[in-house]
Amino acid sequence: MTHPLYVAFIWHQHQPLYKSPDHGISGVSGQQYRLPWVRLHGTKDYLDLVLILEKYPKLHQTVNLVPSLILQLEDYIAGTAFDPYLTASLTPTEQLTQVQREFIIQHFFDANHHTLIDPHPRYAQLYHQRQEKGQAWCLENWQLNDYGDLLAWHNLAWIDPLFWDDPEIDAWLKQGRNFTLSDRQRIYSKQRDILSRIIPQHRKMQASGQLEVTTTPYTHPILPLLADTNSGRVAVPNMTLPHARFQWAEDIPRHLSKAWELYIDRFGQEPRGLWPSEQSVSPEILPYIIKQGYQWICSDEAVLGWTLKHFFHRDGAGNVQQPELLYRPYRLTTPAGDLAIVFRDHRLSDLIGFTYGAMPAKQAAADLVGHLQAIAKTQRERPSEQPWLVTIALDGENCWEYYPEDGKLFLEALYQRLSNEPHIQLVTVSEFLEKFPATATIPGENLHSGSWVDGSFTTWIGDPAKNRAWDYLTAARITLANHPEATEESNPEAWEALYAAEGSDWFWWFGEGHSSNHDAIFDQLFREHLCGIYKALNEPIPAYLKHPVEVHAAKTDHSPQGFIHPVIDGSGDEQDWDKAGRLEIGGARGTMHNSSVVQRLWYGVDHLNFYIRVDFKSGVTPGGDLPPELNLLWFYPDRTMHNSPIPLADVPDTAPLNYLYHHHLEINLLTQSVQFREAAEHYQWHPRVSRAQVALDRCLELAIPWADLQVPPDYPLRLVLVLADEGRFSKYLPEDALIPIEVP
C-alpha cells in the first residue's frame, strides 16, 4: 500500500511569567510586568501564524499554547497589564523622566535591526544615530519629537506585516514621524485588538479540524527535574548537582491539572496532546501524564536516539539514515497505562528556527520541501503498512524576527508548494494517531531522561549559577511544605509564586550557555517569585534573595551561544555576532598583548556556513602594521585522510603549527581575494573552487560554506589562523590552541 508522507508541524508558543508579584510599582495600578514580550510577540507572532495557515485549508497543523502565555495575554487584553516599555510609550514626552529617557535610548531598539528597524526609515535613522554617535549624544541632543517617534516605532515595528493593510496601521506607517501621545494610545489599542483575536482564532480553527491546540504544564517547568534533580546525571553521569536534591514529584500533577482545567475553560474540550516543557521527558513523569488523561507527548530525536541506543546519522544532503526509526510514533507502556510519543526531526526543525531566515523565501521553502520529497521517495522505496510521520516541532515565535516580513513570504511560499505536492500530507498529531495508532513500543522505564537540547538537562542544571538557583528553590519549597495549612484554596499566592519559580526559563538564562541584555531582569524575576512564597507565608525572606544569583557582567571569552547569520560586509554588526563565540587576543588579556594587531576573534555557524570575524587594532592597515595574508587551516581530529603541513616558510616547529591540515584558505587582505586548497598525497596541496565570502572594512568578516569543506553533519573540526607576509610566517591565532567547530 502506498501512503503519502505525513508531516506534523508543531509550533510552540510560550512566554515565561513576566508578571511581578510585587504590586503598585512606579505608582501605576494594575499588573506590573518586567518585560514586554507577551504584548510584542502577541502582536507579531501568534495570530498571523494561524491566519496564514487558514488560507491553505488542505494543510493541518498543531499549535501549542502554554498556560502562562494565555494568562498573560488575557491581562493585556483586559488592559490591566503594564510593563516599563508600555508605561513609557503612554507617557507624554514632556513628562518623561531622565531615567525613562535613558531606558528608552537603551532598550527601544531591542529588535533585530535588519528586519524590524531598517525597513522603516525614521526608526532606522534613530537607531543609527544611537549606534554611531552613542547613547550620551542622543541623551544630550534628542528633542521631544525624537523620543515620541521612537516610542511609536518600537510598538509599530512589532505589528505583523499581515496587518499592515489595516487603514489605521497603514496611515501610521506612511506618517513616519511626528507621532503624538494620541497616536501612541491608538497604537496600544490596536495591539490589544490583535491580542484579543488570538485565542478565538485558534478555537475556531480547531473546531474546523485544521488545527489541533495542545498545552504544556502550567508554568513551563522541567517535569523530570521537579521529580528529581538527580535525573540530570542520566545523560551526564559526572554532572555537578545542586547541594540540595530537589524531589517534589507531587508538584507534577498540580501543573498538569491546572493546564488541563485552563484548556477546557478556554477551548471547550479536553486537550489530547501535551508538549512537555523543553520537550523534556523521563520515566518518572509518565504515570502523572497518563493519569491526567493526555493521549500523546512529543520529544526530540536525541531522546529517541539515547532510548534506542542509536545515533541518527545523516547523509551528505542532511537527511536521516534509517528514517523508519525516527518517522513513526511510539507507544510508551507503563503500569499506569500507555501513552503515544512522537519525536521531532531536529535538523528540519532547526533549519526553520535558525537558517531559512537568512535565505530568500522561495529558495528556503524549496529547500524544506526538497528534504520532505526526498524522505517521501525513500518511503516509497521501502513500502510498509505503517506510513511515516515526519514531526517538525519548534519555537513558533522567536525565529520570525530574523525573517523578512516576519516569515510571511517564507510561510506563503512553503504552504503553496505543500498544497500542490501530491505525495506529502500535513496532519495534526491526533488525526494521524487516530488513523494509524502507534505499533512500535518502548517500555516506559527505558525512556531516556533528557530534553530537546543535546538530549540532556545541562541547559537548566549543572552550572554553578543554575545549581545555586535550584538550591534557592529547594529552600523555598521546603518552607512551603512546613506550612500544611497553606493550601491552594487558603493561600493561592504562595502556590502561584511557587509555580512561577518552577518555570524553566530562569534556569535557561543563568550561567553559561545563553545570555541576553535582560539577564539581570530574569534573575530579579526569579528571586521575586521566591520572595512571593515567603511573603505569602509571613516568613522572613532569606538575605541571599536580595542579591543576584550571579554577577551579570559582560563576558570576554565564551563559546557560541546559538546559530548566527551575519551579513558579510566588514561592518561587524553587533547584532549579527551577539551569539557568536568570542576569543580576546589583544589588550583585554593584559599588557603583554597590547601590541597585538588582532584584538579579538569571533566565530560561529549556521546550517549553510562557518563564520569568522577578526577585529583589528584601531588604525592598522594591511601591508603596514598588519601582515597582508591571512591563512585559515582546518584540522580534522581522529579522521583518516590526506593531510599536509602549513604551506608557509619559517613556520615554528611547535604545536599546533606542526600539525598536518586538510583544508587551507589563503586571503589576500589587500585585494580581498581567496585561494582555496585541499591536501593531497605526498604532502601536496591541490587548488579547489571556493564560494567563500570576504569583506574587510571596520573588521574582517568571512563566510565559508560547508559545501567547500565537504564535511557531513555532526562532524568535529578545528581551525587555526596564521598571518603571513609574502608566504612567510608572521604569527598565529589563537595562541597555543585551535578553534573548535562542530558542523550542525
C-alpha positions in Angstrom: 0.0 0.0 0.0 1.4 3.4 -1.0 0.9 6.2 1.6 1.7 9.9 1.3 4.4 11.2 3.6 2.6 12.6 6.6 4.1 15.7 8.2 3.2 17.1 11.6 4.2 20.7 12.2 4.0 21.6 15.9 4.6 25.3 16.8 5.4 26.0 20.4 4.1 29.4 21.7 5.5 30.3 25.1 6.5 33.2 27.3 7.6 32.9 31.0 5.7 34.8 33.7 7.0 38.3 33.4 4.4 39.5 35.9 6.0 40.6 39.2 4.3 39.5 42.4 5.1 43.0 43.8 2.2 45.3 43.1 2.0 49.1 42.8 5.4 49.6 41.2 6.1 53.1 40.0 2.7 54.2 41.3 0.9 52.6 38.4 -2.2 50.5 39.1 -2.7 47.1 37.5 -0.4 44.1 37.0 3.2 45.0 36.7 5.2 43.2 34.1 9.0 43.4 34.0 9.3 42.8 30.2 7.1 43.4 27.2 7.5 40.2 25.2 4.0 38.8 25.7 2.5 42.0 24.3 5.0 42.4 21.4 5.2 38.8 20.3 1.4 38.7 20.7 1.0 41.4 18.1 3.7 39.9 15.8 3.7 36.1 16.0 0.7 34.2 17.3 -2.3 35.4 15.3 -0.6 35.8 11.9 0.8 32.2 12.0 -2.6 30.6 12.0 -4.2 33.2 9.8 -1.7 32.4 7.0 -2.3 28.7 7.5 -6.1 29.3 7.3 -5.7 30.3 3.6 -4.5 26.8 2.9 -7.3 24.6 4.2 -5.7 21.3 3.0 -2.8 21.8 5.4 -3.4 20.8 9.0 -1.0 21.7 11.9 -0.6 21.6 15.7 0.0 24.7 17.9 1.0 24.5 21.5 -0.2 27.4 23.7 1.4 27.5 27.1 -1.0 28.4 30.0 1.4 31.1 31.4 1.2 32.7 27.9 -2.6 32.6 27.8 -3.0 34.1 31.2 -0.7 37.0 30.4 -2.4 37.7 27.1 -5.6 38.0 29.0 -4.1 40.6 31.3 -3.1 42.7 28.4 -6.4 42.3 26.6 -8.2 43.4 29.8 -5.9 46.5 30.0 -4.6 45.5 33.4 -1.0 44.6 32.4 1.7 47.3 32.3 5.3 46.9 31.5 8.0 49.6 31.6 8.1 49.8 27.8 4.3 50.3 27.7 4.3 52.8 30.6 7.0 54.9 28.7 5.1 54.6 25.5 1.9 56.1 27.1 3.7 58.9 28.9 3.6 62.4 27.4 7.1 63.1 26.1 7.4 66.3 28.1 6.8 64.3 31.3 9.5 61.6 30.6 12.0 61.4 33.5 15.7 61.3 33.0 15.7 57.6 34.0 12.9 56.9 31.4 14.9 58.7 28.7 17.9 56.6 29.4 15.8 53.5 29.4 14.2 54.4 26.1 17.5 55.0 24.3 19.0 51.8 25.7 16.0 49.4 25.2 13.6 50.7 22.5 15.9 49.2 19.8 15.5 45.7 21.3 14.8 44.0 18.0 16.6 42.6 15.0 17.5 45.7 13.2 17.8 44.1 9.7 14.1 43.1 9.7 12.3 45.2 12.3 14.2 48.5 12.2 16.0 49.1 8.9 12.8 48.7 6.7 11.4 51.9 8.5 13.4 55.0 7.5 12.6 57.0 10.6 13.2 54.1 13.0 16.4 53.3 11.2 17.6 56.9 11.4 17.2 57.0 15.2 18.9 53.6 15.5 21.9 54.6 13.5 22.2 57.8 15.5 22.5 55.8 18.7 24.9 53.3 17.1 27.2 55.9 15.5 27.0 58.8 18.0 26.3 56.9 21.2 23.7 57.0 23.9 25.2 60.0 25.7 24.9 62.1 22.4 21.3 61.1 22.0 20.5 62.0 25.6 22.0 65.4 25.1 20.7 66.2 21.6 17.4 64.4 21.0 14.3 66.6 21.1 10.8 65.6 22.3 9.7 64.5 18.8 12.7 62.1 18.6 11.5 60.4 21.7 7.9 60.4 20.6 8.8 58.8 17.3 11.0 56.2 18.9 8.2 55.3 21.3 5.8 54.9 18.4 8.1 53.0 16.1 9.1 50.5 18.8 5.5 49.4 19.0 4.6 49.8 15.3 7.6 47.7 14.1 6.3 44.7 16.2 2.9 44.7 14.5 3.0 41.8 12.0 3.1 42.8 8.2 -0.1 40.7 7.7 -2.0 43.6 9.5 -0.4 46.4 7.5 -3.5 46.7 5.3 -5.5 47.9 8.3 -6.3 51.6 7.4 -5.0 53.0 10.7 -1.8 50.9 10.7 -1.2 51.8 7.0 -1.6 55.5 7.9 0.9 55.3 10.7 3.5 53.6 8.6 3.1 56.3 5.9 3.1 59.1 8.6 6.6 58.0 9.7 7.3 60.8 12.1 5.8 63.4 14.5 3.8 60.9 16.4 1.6 62.3 19.2 0.5 60.8 22.5 -2.9 60.2 20.9 -1.2 58.2 18.1 0.7 56.0 20.6 -2.5 55.4 22.6 -4.3 54.3 19.5 -1.3 52.0 18.6 -1.7 50.4 22.0 -5.4 49.9 21.4 -4.6 48.2 18.1 -2.2 45.9 19.9 -4.9 44.9 22.4 -7.3 44.3 19.5 -4.8 41.9 17.8 -4.2 40.1 21.1 -7.9 39.7 21.7 -8.2 37.7 18.4 -5.6 35.0 19.2 -7.5 32.5 21.3 -10.8 32.8 19.4 -8.9 32.2 16.1 -7.2 29.1 17.5 -10.6 27.8 18.9 -12.3 28.4 15.5 -9.6 26.6 13.5 -9.6 23.7 16.0 -13.4 23.4 15.6 -12.9 23.3 11.8 -10.4 20.4 12.1 -7.5 22.3 10.5 -5.7 22.9 13.8 -5.0 21.0 16.9 -4.2 23.0 20.0 -2.1 21.4 22.7 -0.9 22.6 26.1 2.1 22.4 28.4 2.5 22.0 32.2 1.1 25.2 33.9 4.2 27.5 34.1 6.5 25.5 31.8 8.6 23.6 34.4 11.1 20.8 33.6 9.0 18.0 34.9 11.9 15.4 35.2 13.9 17.9 37.4 10.8 18.5 39.6 10.6 14.8 40.1 14.3 14.5 40.9 17.2 16.8 40.1 19.4 13.7 40.0 17.9 12.9 36.6 20.5 15.4 35.3 23.1 12.6 35.7 21.3 10.2 33.3 22.8 11.9 30.2 25.8 13.4 32.0 27.0 11.0 34.7 29.6 13.3 36.1 27.3 16.4 36.4 27.8 18.6 39.4 24.4 18.7 41.1 23.0 21.3 43.5 23.8 20.9 47.1 20.2 20.0 48.0 18.3 17.4 46.0 15.0 18.7 44.6 12.4 15.9 44.8 8.9 17.2 44.6 7.1 14.9 42.2 3.8 15.9 43.9 4.1 19.2 42.1 3.8 17.5 38.7 0.1 16.6 38.9 -0.6 20.2 40.1 1.0 21.7 36.9 -0.7 19.1 34.7 -4.2 19.5 36.2 -4.0 23.3 36.2 -3.1 23.2 32.5 -5.9 20.7 31.8 -8.5 22.8 33.5 -7.4 26.1 31.9 -7.5 24.4 28.5 -11.1 23.1 29.0 -12.2 26.5 30.1 -10.7 28.4 27.1 -11.3 25.7 24.3 -14.4 23.9 25.5 -12.9 20.4 25.2 -10.2 18.3 26.7 -6.7 18.5 25.4 -5.2 15.5 23.7 -1.6 16.4 23.3 0.9 17.7 25.8 4.2 19.4 24.9 6.4 18.7 27.9 8.4 21.9 28.7 11.6 21.9 26.6 10.5 18.5 25.3 11.9 17.1 28.5 10.9 13.6 29.5 11.8 10.8 31.9 10.2 7.5 33.0 9.2 9.1 36.3 6.8 11.7 34.8 4.9 9.3 32.5 2.3 8.0 35.1 1.3 11.5 36.0 0.7 12.5 32.4 -1.3 9.3 31.7 -3.5 9.7 34.8 -4.4 13.2 33.9 -5.7 12.0 30.6 -3.2 13.2 28.0 -3.0 10.9 25.0 0.3 11.9 23.4 3.5 13.9 24.0 6.5 14.9 21.9 10.2 15.0 22.3 13.4 15.2 20.3 15.3 12.8 18.1 18.2 12.8 20.5 16.0 11.5 23.3 14.8 8.7 20.9 18.5 8.0 20.0 19.5 7.7 23.6 16.5 5.5 24.3 17.2 3.1 21.3 21.0 3.4 21.8 21.1 4.5 18.1 22.8 7.7 16.8 20.9 9.2 13.9 23.5 9.8 11.2 22.7 11.9 8.2 23.8 11.7 4.6 25.6 14.5 2.7 22.2 16.2 2.0 21.4 16.2 5.7 18.7 13.6 5.5 18.3 10.9 8.2 19.7 7.5 7.6 17.4 4.7 8.9 14.4 7.1 8.7 11.9 4.4 9.6 13.2 4.6 13.2 12.5 8.3 13.6 9.5 8.9 11.4 7.0 6.9 13.4 5.0 7.3 16.6 5.9 5.0 19.6 3.7 3.7 22.4 5.2 4.1 25.8 4.0 1.2 28.0 3.7 1.7 31.8 1.8 0.1 34.7 -0.4 3.3 34.7 -1.4 2.8 31.1 0.0 3.7 27.7 1.0 7.0 26.1 1.9 7.8 22.5 5.0 9.8 21.8 6.4 11.4 18.6 10.0 12.6 18.1 10.9 15.6 16.1 13.4 15.7 13.2 15.9 18.0 15.0 17.6 19.2 11.8 14.5 20.1 9.8 13.1 22.0 12.9 16.4 23.9 13.3 16.5 24.8 9.6 13.3 26.8 10.1 14.3 28.0 13.5 17.8 29.2 12.7 18.8 29.1 9.0 16.0 29.7 6.5 15.6 33.3 7.7 19.0 34.1 6.1 17.9 32.7 2.7 15.5 34.1 0.0 11.9 32.9 1.0 11.2 30.8 -2.1 14.7 29.2 -2.0 14.2 28.3 1.7 10.7 26.9 1.1 12.0 24.9 -1.9 14.8 23.5 0.3 12.5 22.3 3.0 10.0 20.8 0.5 13.0 19.1 -1.2 14.0 17.4 2.0 10.4 16.2 2.5 10.3 15.0 -1.1 13.5 13.0 -0.6 12.0 11.4 2.6 8.8 10.6 0.6 10.8 9.0 -2.1 12.7 6.8 0.4 9.4 5.8 1.9 8.1 4.7 -1.5 11.2 2.6 -1.9 10.5 0.9 1.4 6.8 0.3 1.4 5.1 -0.9 4.7 1.6 -1.0 6.2 2.6 1.8 8.7 3.1 5.1 7.0 5.8 7.5 8.1 5.2 10.7 10.1 7.8 13.4 10.0 7.5 15.7 13.0 8.8 19.2 12.7 8.5 20.9 16.1 10.0 24.2 17.2 9.6 27.6 18.9 6.8 29.3 17.0 7.7 32.9 17.9 11.4 33.9 18.2 12.6 32.7 14.8 10.4 35.1 12.7 12.3 38.1 13.9 15.1 37.0 11.6 12.9 36.6 8.5 12.0 39.4 6.1 8.3 40.4 6.7 8.2 38.2 9.8 8.3 35.0 7.8 5.1 35.8 5.8 6.9 35.3 2.5 8.5 32.1 3.6 5.3 30.6 5.0 3.2 31.5 2.0 5.8 30.0 -0.4 6.1 26.9 1.7 2.3 26.4 2.1 1.7 27.0 -1.6 4.3 24.3 -2.5 2.9 21.8 0.1 -0.7 22.4 -1.2 0.4 21.4 -4.6 2.5 18.4 -3.6 0.5 15.1 -4.0 2.9 12.9 -2.0 3.0 15.0 1.2 0.1 15.5 3.5 0.1 17.8 6.6 -1.7 16.5 9.6 -2.3 17.2 13.2 -0.7 14.7 15.5 -4.0 13.4 16.9 -5.6 12.8 13.5 -2.6 10.8 12.4 -2.7 8.7 15.7 -6.4 8.1 15.3 -5.9 6.7 11.8 -2.6 5.0 12.4 -2.1 4.1 16.1 1.5 3.5 17.2 2.6 -0.1 16.7 6.2 0.2 17.9 6.5 0.2 21.7 9.1 1.5 24.2 8.8 0.2 27.8 8.3 3.4 29.9 11.2 2.6 32.2 13.6 2.5 29.1 12.7 6.1 28.0 15.8 8.3 28.2 15.7 11.3 30.6 16.5 14.3 28.5 15.4 17.4 26.6 15.5 18.8 23.1 18.9 20.4 23.8 21.5 17.6 23.3 19.3 15.0 24.9 20.4 16.3 28.3 19.4 18.9 31.0 22.7 20.8 31.1 20.8 24.0 29.9 19.0 24.1 33.2 21.2 22.4 35.8 24.9 21.6 36.5 26.4 25.1 36.1 27.3 26.8 39.4 24.7 29.6 38.9 22.0 27.2 37.8 22.7 25.0 40.8 22.5 27.9 43.2 19.1 28.8 41.8 17.9 25.2 42.4 19.2 25.4 46.0 17.2 28.7 46.5 14.1 27.0 45.0 14.5 23.9 47.3 14.7 26.1 50.4 11.5 27.9 49.4 9.7 24.7 48.6 10.7 23.2 52.0 9.4 26.3 53.7 6.0 25.9 51.9 5.9 22.3 52.9 6.4 23.3 56.5 3.0 25.2 56.3 0.5 22.4 55.7 -2.3 24.9 56.5 -1.3 26.9 53.4 -3.4 25.0 50.8 -4.0 26.2 47.2 -7.5 27.3 48.4 -6.4 29.1 51.6 -3.2 30.6 50.3 -3.1 30.7 46.5 -0.5 33.5 46.4 2.1 31.1 47.9 1.4 28.4 45.4 1.2 30.7 42.3 4.6 32.1 43.3 6.0 28.5 43.6 4.7 27.6 40.2 6.2 30.7 38.7 9.6 30.0 40.3 9.5 26.4 39.0 9.3 27.6 35.4 12.2 26.5 33.1 13.1 29.9 31.8 15.0 31.3 34.8 17.4 28.4 34.7 17.9 28.7 31.0 19.4 32.2 31.4 21.5 31.5 34.5 25.2 30.7 34.0 26.9 29.6 30.8 25.1 28.8 27.5 22.6 31.6 27.0 22.7 35.3 27.5 20.7 38.4 26.7 20.7 42.0 27.7 17.8 41.1 30.1 19.7 38.5 32.1 19.6 40.7 35.3 15.8 41.1 34.9 15.3 37.3 34.6 17.4 36.9 37.7 15.3 39.6 39.5 12.0 38.0 38.5 13.1 34.5 39.7 14.0 35.9 43.1 10.8 38.0 43.2 8.8 34.8 42.7 10.7 33.1 45.5 10.2 36.1 47.8 6.5 35.9 47.0 6.4 32.4 48.6 7.9 33.7 51.9 5.7 36.8 51.9 2.6 34.8 51.4 3.6 32.6 54.4 4.6 35.5 56.6 8.1 34.0 56.7 11.3 36.1 56.8 12.9 36.4 53.4 16.4 35.0 53.3 19.1 37.6 52.9 20.6 35.9 49.8 17.4 36.6 47.8 18.2 40.3 48.0 21.3 39.7 45.8 21.6 38.5 42.2 22.1 34.8 41.7 25.1 35.7 39.6 27.1 38.7 38.5 25.8 39.9 35.1 29.0 41.4 33.9 29.9 41.3 30.2 31.7 38.1 29.5 35.0 38.1 27.5 35.9 34.7 26.1 32.9 32.4 25.5 31.8 29.7 23.2 29.0 30.2 20.6 25.5 30.6 22.2 23.4 29.9 19.1 23.3 30.0 15.3 24.4 33.2 13.6 23.7 34.7 10.2 25.9 37.7 9.8 25.8 39.9 6.7 29.4 39.8 5.3 30.1 43.5 4.7 33.1 44.1 7.1 31.0 46.2 9.5 31.0 43.8 12.4 27.3 44.5 13.2 26.9 43.8 16.9 23.5 42.1 16.5 24.9 39.8 13.8 27.6 38.4 16.1 25.9 38.6 19.5 25.5 34.8 19.7 29.0 34.0 18.3 31.9 32.5 20.1 34.5 35.1 21.2 38.2 35.0 21.9 40.1 38.0 23.3 43.5 38.3 21.6 44.6 41.9 22.3 44.7 44.2 25.3 41.9 42.6 27.2 44.2 39.7 28.1 46.8 42.0 29.7 49.7 44.3 28.9 51.7 41.6 27.3 49.3 41.5 24.4 48.6 45.3 23.9 50.9 45.3 20.9 48.7 42.7 19.1 47.3 43.9 15.7 44.4 41.5 16.3 42.2 42.4 19.2 39.6 39.6 19.1 38.2 36.7 17.1 34.5 35.8 16.7 33.3 32.5 15.3 30.0 30.8 14.7 27.9 28.6 12.4 24.6 28.0 10.8 23.5 25.2 8.5 25.0 26.9 5.5 28.3 28.4 6.5 31.1 28.7 9.1 31.7 32.3 10.0 34.8 34.1 11.3 35.2 37.8 12.3 38.6 39.3 13.1 38.7 42.7 14.9 42.0 44.6 14.4 43.6 47.2 16.5 42.4 50.7 15.5 44.3 52.3 12.7 46.2 49.2 11.4 46.4 48.7 7.6 47.1 45.5 5.6 50.7 45.6 4.4 51.6 48.1 7.1 51.2 47.0 10.8 49.1 44.1 9.6 50.6 41.3 7.5 48.8 41.2 4.2 48.0 37.5 4.1 45.6 35.6 6.4 45.6 31.8 6.2 42.8 29.6 7.6 43.8 25.9 8.1 41.4 23.2 9.1 42.5 20.2 11.2 40.2 17.1 11.4 40.8 15.1 14.6 40.5 11.3 14.6 39.9 11.2 10.8 41.9 9.3 8.2 42.5 11.5 5.2 45.3 13.2 3.2 46.9 16.0 5.3 49.7 18.4 4.6 51.9 20.9 6.6 51.2 24.6 6.6 52.5 25.8 3.2 54.5 28.8 4.5 58.2 29.5 5.2 59.6 29.9 8.7 56.7 28.1 10.5 57.8 27.3 14.1 58.1 23.5 14.9 55.6 23.7 17.8 52.1 22.6 18.3 49.6 23.3 16.7 51.7 24.8 13.9 53.4 21.5 13.2 50.1 19.6 12.8 49.1 18.4 9.3 46.0 20.1 7.9 43.4 19.1 5.3 42.0 22.4 4.0 43.7 25.8 3.5 42.1 29.1 2.7 44.5 32.0 1.9 43.1 35.5 1.9 44.9 38.5 0.5 43.9 41.3 2.7 45.0 43.9 0.1 42.7 42.6 -2.6 40.2 40.5 -0.6 40.8 37.6 -2.9 41.0 34.0 -1.8 42.8 30.8 -2.8 41.4 27.5 -1.5 43.4 24.3 -1.4 42.9 20.7 -0.2 45.6 18.4 1.0 46.7 15.5 -1.3 49.2 12.7 -1.4 52.9 13.3 -0.6 52.1 16.5 1.5 50.9 18.3 -1.6 48.2 21.0 -1.8 45.7 21.0 -4.7 43.6 24.0 -5.7 39.8 23.8 -5.2 36.9 26.1 -6.0 35.6 28.1 -3.1 32.4 30.2 -2.6 33.8 31.9 0.5 32.7 35.5 1.1 35.2 38.0 2.3 34.7 41.6 3.4 37.2 44.0 5.1 36.2 47.4 6.4 36.0 48.1 10.1 36.8 44.4 10.7 37.4 41.3 8.6 34.3 39.0 8.1 34.3 35.6 6.4 31.7 33.1 5.5 33.0 29.7 4.3 30.2 27.3 3.0 30.2 23.8 4.5 29.9 22.7 0.8 33.5 23.9 0.3 34.8 21.7 3.1 32.5 18.7 2.0 32.0 17.5 5.6 28.9 15.7 6.8 26.7 17.0 9.7 27.8 16.3 13.3 31.4 16.5 12.2 34.1 17.9 14.5 36.9 20.1 13.1 39.5 22.6 14.4 40.8 25.8 12.9 43.9 27.9 13.3 44.5 31.4 11.7 48.0 32.3 10.5 49.2 35.7 9.4 51.9 35.8 6.8 53.8 38.3 4.6 54.8 37.1 1.1 54.5 33.5 2.1 56.5 33.8 5.3 55.0 33.0 8.7 54.3 36.1 10.9 52.1 34.9 13.8 49.1 32.7 14.5 45.8 32.9 16.4 44.5 31.8 18.9 47.7 31.3 20.9 48.5 27.6 21.9 45.1 26.5 20.8 42.7 25.6 17.9 39.2 27.0 17.5 36.7 24.1 18.0 34.0 23.8 15.4 31.0 21.5 15.2 29.2 21.1 11.9 25.4 21.4 12.7 
